[in-house]
Amino acid sequence: MSADYLAVTELSGDDVTQEQIMRMCHRYYWAGEYCRDKDVLEAACGTGQGAGYLSGLASSYRAGDFSEETLKIARSHYGERIAFQQFDAQEMPFDNNSSDIIILFEALYYIPSAERFVVECKRVLRPGGKVLIATANKDLFDFNPSPHSFKYYGVKELTGLFAENGFSTQYFGCVPVDSLSVKQKILRPIKKFVVNSGLMPKTMAGKKLLKRLVFGSLVPMPAEIITGMVNYDPPTKLVAGKHDHLHKVIYCVAMNQEQCQ
């Protein structure tokens, strides 16, 4: 991973849509239900928008990212409150059986080998430990892959990925497509054409212009989310091993069954 990833990361202070803030808050509120009084490790934490929220719930909280430039932004906000560490999610510098929860949000597709990440999770997790994943749903007809991504995993692919390493999985959907505004629904076929034609903007400036056209005014991404920043409704439970075409975001909870025996 290089500094180029700054261009595709939701950095604190960036101009973003209200939907982006809602999605950011929602996935951390969801994760918080699993993290209370647990030893939590967050990989690919970015600029740490959820770090303060989770650290306030967890028994202990560790976080880091591959990008040192990204971590500088996180450290500038949190100071000594949280010690962020630079590391590769494919080779995590943590002891065996040292965490109850491992979090990886909107980053699985940036990891060259998701298989290596899952093997590392199995090593670092304690018996009954869980991996929490949030990822863009690649099975939507107008899906737009991010630059620098390696491979996207939908519900069906995640089921196979984790099952190969002795994990059972549960899935949830967030941001149902039928809840989109009329304008967004009308623009979905146009978005699909733009994506398929290779015309989708790659730069942040181009993306911001497009977001303004679709969503209207933008707002700054907060450096740290807090309780009650957005309304929270629990995500919709999905069927494991089956493609989902109804939600923009997929959540996965993976538990190592072999460790529980």
PyRosetta script that sets phi, psi and omega in degrees:
from pyrosetta import init, pose_from_sequence

init()
pose = pose_from_sequence("MSADYLAVTELSGDDVTQEQIMRMCHRYYWAGEYCRDKDVLEAACGTGQGAGYLSGLASSYRAGDFSEETLKIARSHYGERIAFQQFDAQEMPFDNNSSDIIILFEALYYIPSAERFVVECKRVLRPGGKVLIATANKDLFDFNPSPHSFKYYGVKELTGLFAENGFSTQYFGCVPVDSLSVKQKILRPIKKFVVNSGLMPKTMAGKKLLKRLVFGSLVPMPAEIITGMVNYDPPTKLVAGKHDHLHKVIYCVAMNQEQCQ")
pose.set_psi(1, 143.5)
pose.set_omega(1, -177.2)
pose.set_phi(2, -125.4)
pose.set_psi(2, 179.1)
pose.set_omega(2, 178.6)
pose.set_phi(3, -62.6)
pose.set_psi(3, -17.1)
pose.set_omega(3, 177.2)
pose.set_phi(4, -58.6)
pose.set_psi(4, -23.1)
pose.set_omega(4, -179.2)
pose.set_phi(5, -68.8)
pose.set_psi(5, -15.1)
pose.set_omega(5, 173.7)
pose.set_phi(6, -60.2)
pose.set_psi(6, -29.1)
pose.set_omega(6, -176.8)
pose.set_phi(7, -76.0)
pose.set_psi(7, -14.6)
pose.set_omega(7, -178.5)
pose.set_phi(8, -121.5)
pose.set_psi(8, 12.5)
pose.set_omega(8, 179.5)
pose.set_phi(9, -104.1)
pose.set_psi(9, 141.5)
pose.set_omega(9, 177.4)
pose.set_phi(10, -76.7)
pose.set_psi(10, 89.0)
pose.set_omega(10, -176.4)
pose.set_phi(11, -81.5)
pose.set_psi(11, 143.5)
pose.set_omega(11, 174.6)
pose.set_phi(12, -60.6)
pose.set_psi(12, 136.0)
pose.set_omega(12, -179.0)
pose.set_phi(13, 94.2)
pose.set_psi(13, -16.6)
pose.set_omega(13, 178.6)
pose.set_phi(14, -67.3)
pose.set_psi(14, 151.4)
pose.set_omega(14, 172.9)
pose.set_phi(15, -76.4)
pose.set_psi(15, 121.6)
pose.set_omega(15, -177.0)
pose.set_phi(16, -136.6)
pose.set_psi(16, 172.9)
pose.set_omega(16, 177.5)
pose.set_phi(17, -85.7)
pose.set_psi(17, 161.9)
pose.set_omega(17, 175.0)
pose.set_phi(18, -62.4)
pose.set_psi(18, -32.3)
pose.set_omega(18, 178.2)
pose.set_phi(19, -64.2)
pose.set_psi(19, -38.8)
pose.set_omega(19, 178.0)
pose.set_phi(20, -62.3)
pose.set_psi(20, -41.0)
pose.set_omega(20, 178.2)
pose.set_phi(21, -66.8)
pose.set_psi(21, -41.0)
pose.set_omega(21, 177.8)
pose.set_phi(22, -59.8)
pose.set_psi(22, -45.2)
pose.set_omega(22, -179.2)
pose.set_phi(23, -65.9)
pose.set_psi(23, -39.6)
pose.set_omega(23, 177.1)
pose.set_phi(24, -60.2)
pose.set_psi(24, -51.3)
pose.set_omega(24, -179.1)
pose.set_phi(25, -63.4)
pose.set_psi(25, -43.8)
pose.set_omega(25, -174.8)
pose.set_phi(26, -59.7)
pose.set_psi(26, -45.0)
pose.set_omega(26, -176.7)
pose.set_phi(27, -67.9)
pose.set_psi(27, -31.6)
pose.set_omega(27, 177.9)
pose.set_phi(28, -78.2)
pose.set_psi(28, -35.1)
pose.set_omega(28, 174.3)
pose.set_phi(29, -62.2)
pose.set_psi(29, -42.3)
pose.set_omega(29, 177.4)
pose.set_phi(30, -61.2)
pose.set_psi(30, -47.5)
pose.set_omega(30, -179.8)
pose.set_phi(31, -62.3)
pose.set_psi(31, -34.3)
pose.set_omega(31, -178.3)
pose.set_phi(32, -58.4)
pose.set_psi(32, -28.5)
pose.set_omega(32, 179.1)
pose.set_phi(33, -65.6)
pose.set_psi(33, -25.5)
pose.set_omega(33, 179.7)
pose.set_phi(34, -95.3)
pose.set_psi(34, -19.5)
pose.set_omega(34, -170.0)
pose.set_phi(35, -93.6)
pose.set_psi(35, -11.7)
pose.set_omega(35, -175.1)
pose.set_phi(36, -58.6)
pose.set_psi(36, 124.4)
pose.set_omega(36, 177.8)
pose.set_phi(37, 62.3)
pose.set_psi(37, 24.4)
pose.set_omega(37, 178.4)
pose.set_phi(38, -112.8)
pose.set_psi(38, 161.6)
pose.set_omega(38, 171.6)
pose.set_phi(39, -88.6)
pose.set_psi(39, 113.9)
pose.set_omega(39, -167.8)
pose.set_phi(40, -114.0)
pose.set_psi(40, 138.3)
pose.set_omega(40, 174.8)
pose.set_phi(41, -125.4)
pose.set_psi(41, 124.5)
pose.set_omega(41, 176.3)
pose.set_phi(42, -111.6)
pose.set_psi(42, 120.5)
pose.set_omega(42, 175.0)
pose.set_phi(43, -95.5)
pose.set_psi(43, 153.8)
pose.set_omega(43, 179.6)
pose.set_phi(44, 51.7)
pose.set_psi(44, 51.5)
pose.set_omega(44, -174.8)
pose.set_phi(45, -76.8)
pose.set_psi(45, -7.5)
pose.set_omega(45, -179.1)
pose.set_phi(46, 62.9)
pose.set_psi(46, -135.7)
pose.set_omega(46, 179.0)
pose.set_phi(47, -87.8)
pose.set_psi(47, 10.9)
pose.set_omega(47, 167.5)
pose.set_phi(48, 77.9)
pose.set_psi(48, 32.3)
pose.set_omega(48, -178.7)
pose.set_phi(49, -59.6)
pose.set_psi(49, -31.3)
pose.set_omega(49, -178.8)
pose.set_phi(50, -96.4)
pose.set_psi(50, -0.7)
pose.set_omega(50, -173.4)
pose.set_phi(51, -64.0)
pose.set_psi(51, -45.2)
pose.set_omega(51, -179.2)
pose.set_phi(52, -64.9)
pose.set_psi(52, -41.0)
pose.set_omega(52, -179.9)
pose.set_phi(53, -63.2)
pose.set_psi(53, -49.3)
pose.set_omega(53, -176.8)
pose.set_phi(54, -69.6)
pose.set_psi(54, -38.4)
pose.set_omega(54, -179.2)
pose.set_phi(55, -64.2)
pose.set_psi(55, -26.3)
pose.set_omega(55, 177.7)
pose.set_phi(56, -75.5)
pose.set_psi(56, -16.7)
pose.set_omega(56, 179.4)
pose.set_phi(57, -101.4)
pose.set_psi(57, -35.5)
pose.set_omega(57, -172.3)
pose.set_phi(58, -77.4)
pose.set_psi(58, 158.0)
pose.set_omega(58, 171.4)
pose.set_phi(59, -68.4)
pose.set_psi(59, -41.1)
pose.set_omega(59, 172.2)
pose.set_phi(60, -147.1)
pose.set_psi(60, 152.1)
pose.set_omega(60, -177.1)
pose.set_phi(61, -139.3)
pose.set_psi(61, 125.1)
pose.set_omega(61, 174.5)
pose.set_phi(62, -123.0)
pose.set_psi(62, 145.4)
pose.set_omega(62, -177.6)
pose.set_phi(63, -150.8)
pose.set_psi(63, 155.4)
pose.set_omega(63, 176.7)
pose.set_phi(64, -169.4)
pose.set_psi(64, 176.6)
pose.set_omega(64, -177.5)
pose.set_phi(65, -149.9)
pose.set_psi(65, 158.0)
pose.set_omega(65, 176.9)
pose.set_phi(66, -70.5)
pose.set_psi(66, -32.0)
pose.set_omega(66, -175.1)
pose.set_phi(67, -87.3)
pose.set_psi(67, 113.6)
pose.set_omega(67, 177.5)
pose.set_phi(68, -66.1)
pose.set_psi(68, -34.2)
pose.set_omega(68, 179.1)
pose.set_phi(69, -64.2)
pose.set_psi(69, -38.3)
pose.set_omega(69, 177.2)
pose.set_phi(70, -66.5)
pose.set_psi(70, -42.1)
pose.set_omega(70, -178.9)
pose.set_phi(71, -65.1)
pose.set_psi(71, -28.9)
pose.set_omega(71, 177.2)
pose.set_phi(72, -60.1)
pose.set_psi(72, -37.2)
pose.set_omega(72, 178.6)
pose.set_phi(73, -67.0)
pose.set_psi(73, -43.0)
pose.set_omega(73, 178.6)
pose.set_phi(74, -62.6)
pose.set_psi(74, -44.8)
pose.set_omega(74, -178.4)
pose.set_phi(75, -65.6)
pose.set_psi(75, -34.5)
pose.set_omega(75, -179.3)
pose.set_phi(76, -65.7)
pose.set_psi(76, -27.7)
pose.set_omega(76, 178.9)
pose.set_phi(77, -84.8)
pose.set_psi(77, -47.6)
pose.set_omega(77, -171.9)
pose.set_phi(78, -86.5)
pose.set_psi(78, -20.1)
pose.set_omega(78, -178.8)
pose.set_phi(79, 58.1)
pose.set_psi(79, -127.6)
pose.set_omega(79, -177.8)
pose.set_phi(80, -88.2)
pose.set_psi(80, 0.8)
pose.set_omega(80, -178.6)
pose.set_phi(81, -63.9)
pose.set_psi(81, -38.8)
pose.set_omega(81, -177.1)
pose.set_phi(82, -137.0)
pose.set_psi(82, 133.7)
pose.set_omega(82, 178.6)
pose.set_phi(83, -96.0)
pose.set_psi(83, 105.1)
pose.set_omega(83, 179.1)
pose.set_phi(84, -87.3)
pose.set_psi(84, 143.2)
pose.set_omega(84, -175.7)
pose.set_phi(85, -126.5)
pose.set_psi(85, 135.3)
pose.set_omega(85, 176.4)
pose.set_phi(86, -78.6)
pose.set_psi(86, 125.2)
pose.set_omega(86, 176.0)
pose.set_phi(87, -160.3)
pose.set_psi(87, 162.3)
pose.set_omega(87, 178.3)
pose.set_phi(88, -94.6)
pose.set_psi(88, 127.0)
pose.set_omega(88, -179.0)
pose.set_phi(89, -64.6)
pose.set_psi(89, -16.1)
pose.set_omega(89, 177.9)
pose.set_phi(90, -83.4)
pose.set_psi(90, -10.9)
pose.set_omega(90, -177.9)
pose.set_phi(91, -153.3)
pose.set_psi(91, 76.2)
pose.set_omega(91, -171.6)
pose.set_phi(92, -80.0)
pose.set_psi(92, 133.3)
pose.set_omega(92, -175.5)
pose.set_phi(93, -84.3)
pose.set_psi(93, 55.0)
pose.set_omega(93, -177.6)
pose.set_phi(94, -131.9)
pose.set_psi(94, 153.3)
pose.set_omega(94, -175.6)
pose.set_phi(95, -67.8)
pose.set_psi(95, 157.7)
pose.set_omega(95, 172.3)
pose.set_phi(96, -60.0)
pose.set_psi(96, 144.2)
pose.set_omega(96, 174.5)
pose.set_phi(97, 52.7)
pose.set_psi(97, 43.9)
pose.set_omega(97, -174.9)
pose.set_phi(98, -112.1)
pose.set_psi(98, -3.2)
pose.set_omega(98, -177.8)
pose.set_phi(99, -135.2)
pose.set_psi(99, 148.8)
pose.set_omega(99, 174.0)
pose.set_phi(100, -92.0)
pose.set_psi(100, -33.2)
pose.set_omega(100, -175.6)
pose.set_phi(101, -134.1)
pose.set_psi(101, 134.1)
pose.set_omega(101, 170.6)
pose.set_phi(102, -120.4)
pose.set_psi(102, 130.0)
pose.set_omega(102, -176.9)
pose.set_phi(103, -114.1)
pose.set_psi(103, 136.0)
pose.set_omega(103, 172.3)
pose.set_phi(104, -141.6)
pose.set_psi(104, 105.2)
pose.set_omega(104, -175.4)
pose.set_phi(105, -109.2)
pose.set_psi(105, 129.2)
pose.set_omega(105, 175.2)
pose.set_phi(106, 47.7)
pose.set_psi(106, 46.0)
pose.set_omega(106, -177.8)
pose.set_phi(107, -147.6)
pose.set_psi(107, -10.1)
pose.set_omega(107, -177.1)
pose.set_phi(108, -56.4)
pose.set_psi(108, -35.8)
pose.set_omega(108, -177.3)
pose.set_phi(109, -74.5)
pose.set_psi(109, -9.7)
pose.set_omega(109, 176.3)
pose.set_phi(110, -93.4)
pose.set_psi(110, -7.5)
pose.set_omega(110, -178.3)
pose.set_phi(111, -87.8)
pose.set_psi(111, 125.1)
pose.set_omega(111, -178.8)
pose.set_phi(112, -54.8)
pose.set_psi(112, -39.6)
pose.set_omega(112, 179.9)
pose.set_phi(113, -128.8)
pose.set_psi(113, 99.5)
pose.set_omega(113, 175.9)
pose.set_phi(114, -63.6)
pose.set_psi(114, -29.9)
pose.set_omega(114, 178.9)
pose.set_phi(115, -62.1)
pose.set_psi(115, -42.3)
pose.set_omega(115, 178.6)
pose.set_phi(116, -64.7)
pose.set_psi(116, -37.5)
pose.set_omega(116, 177.7)
pose.set_phi(117, -62.1)
pose.set_psi(117, -44.9)
pose.set_omega(117, -178.8)
pose.set_phi(118, -64.9)
pose.set_psi(118, -40.2)
pose.set_omega(118, 176.6)
pose.set_phi(119, -60.9)
pose.set_psi(119, -40.9)
pose.set_omega(119, 177.6)
pose.set_phi(120, -65.1)
pose.set_psi(120, -39.0)
pose.set_omega(120, 177.4)
pose.set_phi(121, -60.7)
pose.set_psi(121, -42.6)
pose.set_omega(121, -180.0)
pose.set_phi(122, -61.8)
pose.set_psi(122, -36.4)
pose.set_omega(122, 180.0)
pose.set_phi(123, -71.3)
pose.set_psi(123, -43.8)
pose.set_omega(123, -172.5)
pose.set_phi(124, -79.9)
pose.set_psi(124, -29.0)
pose.set_omega(124, -177.2)
pose.set_phi(125, -72.5)
pose.set_psi(125, 148.0)
pose.set_omega(125, 171.1)
pose.set_phi(126, -80.6)
pose.set_psi(126, 169.3)
pose.set_omega(126, 175.6)
pose.set_phi(127, -53.4)
pose.set_psi(127, 130.4)
pose.set_omega(127, -178.5)
pose.set_phi(128, 79.0)
pose.set_psi(128, 4.5)
pose.set_omega(128, -179.6)
pose.set_phi(129, -66.6)
pose.set_psi(129, 160.1)
pose.set_omega(129, -174.6)
pose.set_phi(130, -128.3)
pose.set_psi(130, 147.1)
pose.set_omega(130, 170.5)
pose.set_phi(131, -106.7)
pose.set_psi(131, 129.1)
pose.set_omega(131, 178.2)
pose.set_phi(132, -109.3)
pose.set_psi(132, 121.7)
pose.set_omega(132, -178.4)
pose.set_phi(133, -118.9)
pose.set_psi(133, 137.1)
pose.set_omega(133, 166.5)
pose.set_phi(134, -126.0)
pose.set_psi(134, 131.7)
pose.set_omega(134, -176.6)
pose.set_phi(135, -150.0)
pose.set_psi(135, 149.3)
pose.set_omega(135, 175.6)
pose.set_phi(136, -62.6)
pose.set_psi(136, 142.0)
pose.set_omega(136, -175.9)
pose.set_phi(137, -82.0)
pose.set_psi(137, 106.1)
pose.set_omega(137, -177.9)
pose.set_phi(138, -71.2)
pose.set_psi(138, -11.4)
pose.set_omega(138, -174.8)
pose.set_phi(139, -91.6)
pose.set_psi(139, 6.6)
pose.set_omega(139, 171.9)
pose.set_phi(140, -76.7)
pose.set_psi(140, 145.4)
pose.set_omega(140, -174.5)
pose.set_phi(141, -67.8)
pose.set_psi(141, -23.7)
pose.set_omega(141, 179.4)
pose.set_phi(142, -107.2)
pose.set_psi(142, 26.6)
pose.set_omega(142, -177.6)
pose.set_phi(143, -60.5)
pose.set_psi(143, 136.9)
pose.set_omega(143, 179.5)
pose.set_phi(144, -119.6)
pose.set_psi(144, 105.8)
pose.set_omega(144, -179.7)
pose.set_phi(145, -67.9)
pose.set_psi(145, 146.8)
pose.set_omega(145, -180.0)
pose.set_phi(146, -78.1)
pose.set_psi(146, 145.5)
pose.set_omega(146, 171.6)
pose.set_phi(147, -58.5)
pose.set_psi(147, 147.1)
pose.set_omega(147, 178.9)
pose.set_phi(148, 76.1)
pose.set_psi(148, -0.2)
pose.set_omega(148, 179.8)
pose.set_phi(149, -73.8)
pose.set_psi(149, 152.4)
pose.set_omega(149, 178.7)
pose.set_phi(150, -99.5)
pose.set_psi(150, -59.5)
pose.set_omega(150, -178.0)
pose.set_phi(151, -152.8)
pose.set_psi(151, 136.4)
pose.set_omega(151, 176.1)
pose.set_phi(152, -98.1)
pose.set_psi(152, 145.3)
pose.set_omega(152, 179.8)
pose.set_phi(153, -120.4)
pose.set_psi(153, 122.5)
pose.set_omega(153, 171.9)
pose.set_phi(154, -91.8)
pose.set_psi(154, -170.1)
pose.set_omega(154, -178.0)
pose.set_phi(155, -58.0)
pose.set_psi(155, -46.1)
pose.set_omega(155, -176.7)
pose.set_phi(156, -64.7)
pose.set_psi(156, -43.5)
pose.set_omega(156, -178.9)
pose.set_phi(157, -70.0)
pose.set_psi(157, -37.5)
pose.set_omega(157, 177.6)
pose.set_phi(158, -64.1)
pose.set_psi(158, -38.1)
pose.set_omega(158, 178.5)
pose.set_phi(159, -58.4)
pose.set_psi(159, -47.0)
pose.set_omega(159, 179.4)
pose.set_phi(160, -67.7)
pose.set_psi(160, -41.6)
pose.set_omega(160, -178.6)
pose.set_phi(161, -58.1)
pose.set_psi(161, -48.1)
pose.set_omega(161, -177.0)
pose.set_phi(162, -78.8)
pose.set_psi(162, -33.7)
pose.set_omega(162, 179.9)
pose.set_phi(163, -62.7)
pose.set_psi(163, -35.1)
pose.set_omega(163, 179.6)
pose.set_phi(164, -62.7)
pose.set_psi(164, -20.0)
pose.set_omega(164, -178.9)
pose.set_phi(165, -114.0)
pose.set_psi(165, 20.9)
pose.set_omega(165, 173.4)
pose.set_phi(166, 79.4)
pose.set_psi(166, 24.0)
pose.set_omega(166, 177.6)
pose.set_phi(167, -104.5)
pose.set_psi(167, 141.7)
pose.set_omega(167, 165.0)
pose.set_phi(168, -94.7)
pose.set_psi(168, 156.9)
pose.set_omega(168, -173.8)
pose.set_phi(169, -135.9)
pose.set_psi(169, 149.7)
pose.set_omega(169, 170.0)
pose.set_phi(170, -127.8)
pose.set_psi(170, 152.7)
pose.set_omega(170, -175.4)
pose.set_phi(171, -134.5)
pose.set_psi(171, 150.5)
pose.set_omega(171, 179.0)
pose.set_phi(172, -141.2)
pose.set_psi(172, 151.6)
pose.set_omega(172, 178.3)
pose.set_phi(173, -113.1)
pose.set_psi(173, 141.5)
pose.set_omega(173, 178.8)
pose.set_phi(174, -128.3)
pose.set_psi(174, 148.8)
pose.set_omega(174, -178.5)
pose.set_phi(175, 60.4)
pose.set_psi(175, 74.7)
pose.set_omega(175, 177.6)
pose.set_phi(176, -63.5)
pose.set_psi(176, 140.2)
pose.set_omega(176, -176.4)
pose.set_phi(177, -67.3)
pose.set_psi(177, -24.0)
pose.set_omega(177, 179.0)
pose.set_phi(178, -75.9)
pose.set_psi(178, -5.1)
pose.set_omega(178, 176.9)
pose.set_phi(179, -94.7)
pose.set_psi(179, -1.8)
pose.set_omega(179, -178.8)
pose.set_phi(180, -67.9)
pose.set_psi(180, 157.2)
pose.set_omega(180, 177.5)
pose.set_phi(181, -66.5)
pose.set_psi(181, 160.2)
pose.set_omega(181, 178.7)
pose.set_phi(182, -57.5)
pose.set_psi(182, -40.3)
pose.set_omega(182, -179.5)
pose.set_phi(183, -61.7)
pose.set_psi(183, -45.0)
pose.set_omega(183, -179.8)
pose.set_phi(184, -65.8)
pose.set_psi(184, -38.4)
pose.set_omega(184, 178.8)
pose.set_phi(185, -63.8)
pose.set_psi(185, -41.5)
pose.set_omega(185, 179.9)
pose.set_phi(186, -65.1)
pose.set_psi(186, -35.3)
pose.set_omega(186, -175.7)
pose.set_phi(187, -82.6)
pose.set_psi(187, -8.5)
pose.set_omega(187, -177.0)
pose.set_phi(188, -59.7)
pose.set_psi(188, -47.1)
pose.set_omega(188, 177.7)
pose.set_phi(189, -62.4)
pose.set_psi(189, -34.3)
pose.set_omega(189, 177.8)
pose.set_phi(190, -66.8)
pose.set_psi(190, -41.7)
pose.set_omega(190, 177.7)
pose.set_phi(191, -59.6)
pose.set_psi(191, -42.8)
pose.set_omega(191, 179.7)
pose.set_phi(192, -60.8)
pose.set_psi(192, -42.9)
pose.set_omega(192, 178.9)
pose.set_phi(193, -62.7)
pose.set_psi(193, -43.9)
pose.set_omega(193, -179.5)
pose.set_phi(194, -63.2)
pose.set_psi(194, -42.9)
pose.set_omega(194, 179.8)
pose.set_phi(195, -63.6)
pose.set_psi(195, -47.9)
pose.set_omega(195, -177.5)
pose.set_phi(196, -65.7)
pose.set_psi(196, -27.0)
pose.set_omega(196, -179.0)
pose.set_phi(197, -86.8)
pose.set_psi(197, -4.3)
pose.set_omega(197, -179.2)
pose.set_phi(198, 72.8)
pose.set_psi(198, 22.8)
pose.set_omega(198, -176.6)
pose.set_phi(199, -99.2)
pose.set_psi(199, -1.7)
pose.set_omega(199, -179.1)
pose.set_phi(200, -65.1)
pose.set_psi(200, 131.5)
pose.set_omega(200, -179.9)
pose.set_phi(201, -56.7)
pose.set_psi(201, 139.9)
pose.set_omega(201, 178.5)
pose.set_phi(202, -101.5)
pose.set_psi(202, -24.7)
pose.set_omega(202, -177.8)
pose.set_phi(203, -86.8)
pose.set_psi(203, 157.5)
pose.set_omega(203, 178.3)
pose.set_phi(204, -64.1)
pose.set_psi(204, -35.9)
pose.set_omega(204, 179.7)
pose.set_phi(205, -63.4)
pose.set_psi(205, -43.7)
pose.set_omega(205, 178.8)
pose.set_phi(206, -65.9)
pose.set_psi(206, -39.2)
pose.set_omega(206, 179.2)
pose.set_phi(207, -67.1)
pose.set_psi(207, -38.8)
pose.set_omega(207, 178.9)
pose.set_phi(208, -63.6)
pose.set_psi(208, -40.1)
pose.set_omega(208, 178.1)
pose.set_phi(209, -62.5)
pose.set_psi(209, -43.9)
pose.set_omega(209, 179.6)
pose.set_phi(210, -64.0)
pose.set_psi(210, -41.3)
pose.set_omega(210, 179.5)
pose.set_phi(211, -62.9)
pose.set_psi(211, -38.7)
pose.set_omega(211, 178.7)
pose.set_phi(212, -64.0)
pose.set_psi(212, -37.1)
pose.set_omega(212, -179.8)
pose.set_phi(213, -67.5)
pose.set_psi(213, -37.3)
pose.set_omega(213, -176.0)
pose.set_phi(214, -87.4)
pose.set_psi(214, -44.8)
pose.set_omega(214, -171.4)
pose.set_phi(215, -103.8)
pose.set_psi(215, -13.2)
pose.set_omega(215, -175.8)
pose.set_phi(216, 90.1)
pose.set_psi(216, -143.3)
pose.set_omega(216, -175.3)
pose.set_phi(217, -66.2)
pose.set_psi(217, 148.8)
pose.set_omega(217, 177.9)
pose.set_phi(218, -106.5)
pose.set_psi(218, 161.9)
pose.set_omega(218, -179.2)
pose.set_phi(219, -133.6)
pose.set_psi(219, 158.1)
pose.set_omega(219, -179.3)
pose.set_phi(220, -69.2)
pose.set_psi(220, 138.2)
pose.set_omega(220, 172.5)
pose.set_phi(221, -70.1)
pose.set_psi(221, 125.3)
pose.set_omega(221, -178.5)
pose.set_phi(222, -66.0)
pose.set_psi(222, 150.7)
pose.set_omega(222, 177.1)
pose.set_phi(223, -74.6)
pose.set_psi(223, -23.1)
pose.set_omega(223, -177.1)
pose.set_phi(224, -153.6)
pose.set_psi(224, 126.9)
pose.set_omega(224, 178.0)
pose.set_phi(225, -83.8)
pose.set_psi(225, 156.5)
pose.set_omega(225, 178.1)
pose.set_phi(226, -133.8)
pose.set_psi(226, 165.9)
pose.set_omega(226, 178.0)
pose.set_phi(227, -59.0)
pose.set_psi(227, 136.0)
pose.set_omega(227, 175.4)
pose.set_phi(228, 79.8)
pose.set_psi(228, 10.0)
pose.set_omega(228, 179.9)
pose.set_phi(229, -65.6)
pose.set_psi(229, -33.8)
pose.set_omega(229, 173.0)
pose.set_phi(230, -137.5)
pose.set_psi(230, 160.9)
pose.set_omega(230, 174.7)
pose.set_phi(231, -69.5)
pose.set_psi(231, 138.4)
pose.set_omega(231, -179.1)
pose.set_phi(232, -113.8)
pose.set_psi(232, 120.5)
pose.set_omega(232, 170.6)
pose.set_phi(233, -114.3)
pose.set_psi(233, 132.6)
pose.set_omega(233, -178.8)
pose.set_phi(234, -56.3)
pose.set_psi(234, 144.2)
pose.set_omega(234, 179.2)
pose.set_phi(235, -68.4)
pose.set_psi(235, 163.6)
pose.set_omega(235, -177.7)
pose.set_phi(236, -85.7)
pose.set_psi(236, 130.4)
pose.set_omega(236, 179.3)
pose.set_phi(237, -69.9)
pose.set_psi(237, 136.8)
pose.set_omega(237, -178.9)
pose.set_phi(238, -114.9)
pose.set_psi(238, 167.0)
pose.set_omega(238, 179.0)
pose.set_phi(239, -88.7)
pose.set_psi(239, 124.9)
pose.set_omega(239, 179.2)
pose.set_phi(240, -64.6)
pose.set_psi(240, 142.6)
pose.set_omega(240, 175.5)
pose.set_phi(241, 80.1)
pose.set_psi(241, 7.5)
pose.set_omega(241, -177.6)
pose.set_phi(242, -127.5)
pose.set_psi(242, 132.2)
pose.set_omega(242, 179.2)
pose.set_phi(243, -58.3)
pose.set_psi(243, 140.7)
pose.set_omega(243, 175.4)
pose.set_phi(244, -110.8)
pose.set_psi(244, 131.7)
pose.set_omega(244, -179.4)
pose.set_phi(245, -118.6)
pose.set_psi(245, 13.4)
pose.set_omega(245, -170.3)
pose.set_phi(246, -115.3)
pose.set_psi(246, -5.1)
pose.set_omega(246, -176.9)
pose.set_phi(247, -132.4)
pose.set_psi(247, 147.2)
pose.set_omega(247, -179.8)
pose.set_phi(248, -79.6)
pose.set_psi(248, -25.0)
pose.set_omega(248, -176.5)
pose.set_phi(249, -129.7)
pose.set_psi(249, 139.0)
pose.set_omega(249, 177.3)
pose.set_phi(250, -112.0)
pose.set_psi(250, 131.8)
pose.set_omega(250, 171.3)
pose.set_phi(251, -106.2)
pose.set_psi(251, 141.1)
pose.set_omega(251, 177.5)
pose.set_phi(252, -130.3)
pose.set_psi(252, 134.4)
pose.set_omega(252, 170.6)
pose.set_phi(253, -114.4)
pose.set_psi(253, 115.8)
pose.set_omega(253, -179.0)
pose.set_phi(254, -114.0)
pose.set_psi(254, 127.9)
pose.set_omega(254, -179.6)
pose.set_phi(255, -121.9)
pose.set_psi(255, 135.0)
pose.set_omega(255, -179.2)
pose.set_phi(256, -77.5)
pose.set_psi(256, 102.6)
pose.set_omega(256, -177.7)
pose.set_phi(257, -68.1)
pose.set_psi(257, -33.4)
pose.set_omega(257, -177.6)
pose.set_phi(258, -63.4)
pose.set_psi(258, -35.2)
pose.set_omega(258, -179.7)
pose.set_phi(259, -70.1)
pose.set_psi(259, -23.1)
pose.set_omega(259, -175.1)
pose.set_phi(260, -83.2)
pose.set_psi(260, -13.3)
pose.set_omega(260, -175.8)
pose.set_phi(261, -76.8)
pose.dump_pdb("model.pdb")
